[in-house]
């Protein structure tokens, strides 16, 4: 919801894989843990994280999580 959609409604400006990655980041998982859980390479997950940083204008993991949760504009 903090990312601009209703609960359960897809967010069109981030991909499904980015959304999944962001949810796992918010839960505190590392890139390696996300890769293991999703069956993707750590490099691919890292690329999703970089894309999320760019799209959410976040400079750190903490800022990324804060924006995802709606704590920052």
Steps between C-alpha positions, in 0.01 A plus 500: 500500500785739580624461143188644349256213461223338695577184695515209257500734198806479273735797492566573135825695528697218659522150360359194673855380578595841639188498717583153631860606565384813682264300722788273601730798562237650727495169690875537556638240259842549341563485127639148542197387700262652243688322221475166681132546579401608148732274302674793331867587496632750750605715203141512370364587843765771536385644165140509629617677815693759295191559286286545812747752641478697176119483473438585866777762514662319794869528587515218754321179595347676800366780282368245252309321777375829647367612161339161437321522835387857437714662768670735251337704223 
